[in-house]
Amino acid sequence: MDFSRLQASSKIGDDWVYPAATPLNSGHLAVDTGPDHRLYWEEYGNPAGEPVMFLHGGPGGACSPEMARFFDPARYRVILFDQRGCGKSEPNVAAAGPAVALAKNTTADLIGDIVKLRDALGIAGPMHVFGGSWGSTLAMAYAIAHPDHCASLILRGIFLGAPEDLDYLYQGNAATWHAAPYALTAPGAYIHYPDEWAALLAVLTPEERTDVMASYKAIFDMVPANDAERERQLHAALTWSLWEGVISNMIPEAAATGKFGDADFALCFAQIEAHYFANSLFIAPGHLLGNADVLARIPVHIVHGRFDQVCPLTQASRLVAALNAAGARPATYAITNAGHSAMERENALALTAIMDGLPRLAG
């Protein structure tokens, strides 16, 4: 049977408010040495408009031109850039290897890169900071470090990255899966995607499944000595990437894997994510919600899919509770009938509506 129309029904498709566009400018910005990290960036919209800094997900997800379509091109100056190690930024994990591209690749480095990029592009005053999933994490960390730079935070698919959040995504019932693959022994995205979960765990032995993230990272950290080890490493990266890519959509498109099934993208995405997850995102425990009083001084707009299985809705609930406790309710809190992806129709339209409705920046 052809389920293509059903699979497409949750996507934004032809319902974008603003048309596809080509960048006004693009380039590479040198941000570090040893290794020589160079960020790839693109600029869209109105070069004299209100600045928007777009922070992609992952970590390691990179940007695409479609991400500029959330914004009125007559009003906003939109900056897209690929974070360290991925996309068109250099060195790239897939090309240079993790030993090089993951050196000096931490959340503090990424925050510093945003400062350098805005300075290089002549953004002197407050800007809108727009991020989804890991991009929401980085946006909050950036805002805590530089609140005066932020006119507003527009956050989609809140990701707090606590151990329980990562366990939900990657551990679930893995330790006992070999004996009872359909047993609901722990919370987890596996409940909704059992076939994709089986593929993720099939890469590992029963012993390795006691700590899925650590076992995958061990595969990624391996220096392959032969073709079989190289093949296992690539297969692991593709499987990791496809797991998140498929479950990001409320109606999975198993036959259309997109960028998540591309080998170079997968090597970047999987290895950068594993690097950050193994290091608690390079963010001190409790740092984000513990600084809710700082975030509360900035208008915070939240869009979160009710059926999000990458970042369950409870993560947004924890952020909203922290903001309320700090004395400032979110400026917007939209719970959509969607999954995780920003390209799900309800998420995309909600984000566009928020950007259309923001108070204009003075000057």
C-alpha positions in Angstrom: 0.0 0.0 0.0 1.1 3.6 -0.6 1.2 5.5 2.6 3.1 8.5 1.2 0.2 10.9 1.6 -0.2 9.9 5.2 3.5 10.3 5.9 3.4 13.8 4.3 0.4 14.9 6.2 2.3 16.1 9.3 4.9 18.0 7.3 4.8 21.7 6.4 5.0 20.9 2.7 3.5 23.7 0.6 2.1 25.6 3.6 5.1 27.7 4.3 4.2 31.4 4.8 7.4 32.6 3.2 9.1 31.4 0.1 12.4 29.6 -0.3 15.3 31.9 -0.6 18.9 32.0 -1.5 21.5 33.6 0.8 22.4 37.3 0.4 25.9 36.5 1.7 27.9 33.6 3.0 31.4 32.9 4.1 33.8 31.3 6.6 34.8 32.9 9.9 38.0 31.9 11.7 37.1 31.5 15.3 40.0 29.4 16.8 43.4 27.9 16.3 44.9 24.5 17.1 42.8 23.2 15.3 41.8 26.1 13.0 38.0 26.1 13.4 36.2 28.1 10.7 32.5 28.6 10.9 30.4 28.5 7.7 27.6 31.2 7.8 24.8 32.4 5.6 22.7 35.6 5.7 19.1 35.8 4.5 16.4 38.4 4.4 16.8 42.2 4.9 20.4 43.2 5.5 19.1 46.2 7.5 16.5 44.2 9.3 16.2 42.9 12.9 18.9 40.3 13.5 18.0 36.7 14.2 20.7 34.2 15.2 19.5 30.7 14.2 21.0 27.9 16.3 20.6 24.4 14.8 20.0 21.2 16.6 22.0 18.1 17.2 24.7 18.9 18.3 26.0 18.4 14.8 22.8 18.9 12.9 24.0 21.7 10.6 21.8 24.2 8.8 19.9 24.2 5.5 18.3 27.1 3.5 14.8 25.9 4.4 15.5 27.1 8.0 15.3 30.7 6.8 11.6 30.2 5.9 10.3 30.8 9.4 11.1 34.5 9.0 9.6 37.5 7.1 12.4 38.3 4.7 11.3 42.0 4.6 11.6 42.3 8.4 14.4 40.1 9.5 18.1 39.7 8.9 18.6 35.9 9.5 22.0 34.4 10.2 22.4 30.6 9.8 25.7 29.0 10.7 27.0 25.5 11.1 28.4 24.8 14.5 31.9 23.5 15.0 32.7 20.1 13.4 29.6 19.8 11.2 28.1 20.9 7.9 30.3 23.2 5.9 32.3 24.4 8.9 35.9 23.3 9.1 37.4 21.0 10.3 34.5 18.6 9.7 34.2 15.4 11.7 33.5 13.3 8.6 36.5 14.7 6.7 39.0 15.4 9.4 38.1 12.8 12.0 36.9 13.2 15.6 40.4 13.7 17.1 40.8 16.9 15.1 37.2 18.2 14.7 36.1 17.5 18.3 39.1 19.3 19.8 38.1 22.6 21.4 34.4 21.6 20.7 32.4 22.4 23.8 29.4 24.5 24.7 31.6 27.3 26.0 33.4 27.3 22.6 30.1 27.5 20.8 28.9 30.4 22.9 32.2 32.2 22.1 31.7 31.5 18.4 28.3 33.2 18.5 29.8 36.3 20.0 32.6 36.3 17.4 30.1 35.8 14.6 27.8 38.6 15.7 30.8 40.9 16.0 32.1 40.0 12.6 28.7 40.6 11.0 28.3 44.0 12.8 25.5 43.0 15.1 26.0 45.5 18.0 22.6 45.5 19.8 20.2 42.9 21.0 19.2 40.2 18.6 16.5 37.5 18.5 18.0 34.1 19.3 16.1 31.2 17.7 16.9 27.5 18.5 15.3 24.1 18.5 16.2 20.9 20.3 19.9 21.2 21.1 19.6 24.7 19.6 17.2 25.6 22.5 19.8 24.3 24.9 22.6 26.4 23.3 20.2 29.4 23.1 19.5 29.3 26.9 23.2 28.8 27.7 24.1 31.7 25.5 21.4 33.9 27.0 22.6 33.1 30.5 26.2 34.1 29.5 25.1 37.2 27.4 21.6 38.3 28.4 22.2 41.8 27.0 22.7 40.3 23.5 19.2 38.8 23.5 16.0 40.7 22.6 14.0 37.5 22.7 14.4 33.7 22.9 12.3 31.6 20.5 12.7 28.0 21.6 11.3 24.8 20.0 11.5 21.3 21.4 13.1 22.1 24.7 16.1 20.0 25.5 17.5 20.2 29.0 19.9 17.2 28.6 19.6 15.8 32.1 20.5 12.1 32.5 16.8 11.2 32.6 16.3 13.0 29.3 19.1 11.1 27.6 18.0 7.8 29.2 14.5 8.3 27.7 16.0 8.7 24.3 18.8 6.1 24.3 18.5 3.6 27.2 14.9 2.7 27.8 14.6 -1.1 28.1 17.9 -1.8 26.4 19.5 -3.7 29.2 16.7 -6.4 29.1 15.7 -6.1 25.5 17.3 -9.3 24.4 15.1 -11.3 26.8 11.9 -9.2 26.5 12.0 -6.7 23.6 8.5 -5.5 24.1 8.5 -5.2 27.9 7.7 -1.7 29.2 10.3 -1.8 31.9 11.3 1.9 31.8 10.1 5.1 30.1 11.5 5.6 26.6 10.9 6.6 23.0 11.3 2.9 22.2 7.6 2.4 23.3 6.5 4.3 20.2 9.1 3.1 17.7 9.8 -0.5 18.5 11.2 -1.5 15.1 13.6 1.5 14.9 14.6 0.7 18.5 15.4 -2.8 17.5 17.7 -1.5 14.7 19.5 0.8 17.2 20.2 -2.1 19.6 21.1 -4.6 16.9 24.4 -2.8 16.5 25.4 -3.8 20.1 25.9 -7.0 22.0 23.6 -7.7 25.0 26.5 -6.7 27.3 27.0 -3.4 25.4 23.3 -2.6 25.8 23.6 -2.0 29.5 24.9 1.5 28.6 23.9 2.3 25.0 25.4 5.7 24.8 28.8 4.7 26.2 28.9 1.7 23.9 28.1 3.7 20.8 30.7 6.3 21.8 33.3 3.5 22.1 32.6 2.5 18.5 32.9 6.1 17.4 36.1 6.6 19.3 37.7 3.5 17.8 40.5 4.0 15.3 39.5 1.4 12.6 42.3 -1.0 11.9 40.6 -2.8 8.9 37.6 -2.6 6.6 35.4 -4.5 8.9 35.9 -2.0 11.7 35.4 0.9 9.4 32.2 -0.6 8.2 31.0 -1.2 11.8 31.8 2.4 12.7 29.9 3.8 9.7 27.0 1.5 10.2 26.8 2.6 13.9 26.8 6.2 12.9 24.1 5.8 10.3 22.0 3.8 12.7 22.3 6.4 15.5 21.5 9.2 13.0 18.5 7.4 11.5 17.1 6.6 15.0 16.8 10.3 15.8 15.8 11.3 12.3 12.9 8.8 12.1 11.5 9.5 15.6 11.7 13.2 15.1 8.5 12.9 13.0 5.1 12.0 14.4 4.5 10.0 11.2 7.9 8.5 10.3 9.1 8.5 6.7 11.1 5.3 6.8 11.6 5.3 3.0 12.8 8.9 2.9 15.6 9.2 5.3 16.8 12.6 4.0 20.1 13.9 5.5 20.0 11.4 8.4 20.8 8.6 6.0 23.7 10.4 4.3 27.0 8.9 5.4 28.9 12.2 5.9 26.0 13.8 7.8 25.6 10.8 10.0 29.3 10.6 10.9 29.2 14.3 12.0 25.9 14.1 13.7 26.4 10.8 15.6 30.0 11.5 16.7 29.3 15.1 17.8 26.2 14.1 19.7 28.0 11.2 21.5 30.8 13.6 22.4 28.5 16.1 24.0 26.3 13.6 25.6 29.2 11.8 27.2 30.3 15.1 28.7 26.9 16.1 30.1 26.6 18.7 27.2 29.6 20.5 28.8 27.0 22.3 31.0 27.1 22.1 34.8 24.2 20.1 36.3 21.3 22.5 37.0 22.9 25.4 35.2 20.0 26.2 32.8 17.1 26.0 35.2 19.2 27.3 38.1 19.6 30.5 36.1 15.9 30.9 35.3 16.0 34.3 36.9 18.4 35.4 34.1 16.2 33.9 31.4 13.2 35.5 33.0 14.5 38.9 32.1 14.2 38.0 28.4 10.9 37.4 26.6 10.9 33.6 26.1 8.7 32.0 23.5 8.3 28.2 23.5 6.8 25.8 20.9 6.8 22.2 21.8 5.1 19.2 20.2 2.8 17.2 22.4 3.9 14.0 20.8 7.7 14.8 20.8 9.6 11.6 21.5 13.1 13.1 21.1 12.5 15.8 23.8 9.3 14.8 25.7 7.0 17.6 26.7 8.0 17.3 30.4 11.2 19.1 29.5 9.3 22.2 28.4 7.1 21.8 31.6 10.2 22.0 33.7 11.4 25.1 32.0 8.0 26.8 32.3 7.8 25.9 36.0 11.3 27.4 36.6 10.4 30.6 34.7 7.1 30.9 36.6 9.0 30.4 39.9 11.4 33.2 38.8 8.4 35.5 38.4 8.1 35.6 34.6 5.7 33.4 32.6 6.8 32.6 29.1 5.7 35.2 26.6 4.4 32.3 24.5 3.9 28.7 25.4 2.4 26.8 22.4 1.8 23.1 22.7 1.2 21.8 19.2 -0.3 18.5 18.0 3.0 17.6 16.5 6.2 15.7 17.1 9.8 17.0 17.4 10.8 18.3 14.0 10.6 22.0 13.3 9.4 20.9 9.8 6.2 19.4 11.2 3.4 21.6 10.0 2.0 22.8 13.4 5.5 23.5 14.8 6.6 25.4 11.7 3.4 27.5 11.5 3.6 28.3 15.3 7.2 29.4 15.1 6.4 31.6 12.1 3.4 33.2 13.8 5.6 34.0 16.9 8.2 35.7 14.7 5.4 37.6 12.8 4.0 38.8 16.2 7.1 39.9 18.0 7.3 43.5 19.0 9.6 45.4 16.6 13.0 46.2 18.0 13.7 49.9 18.4 16.1 51.5 16.0 
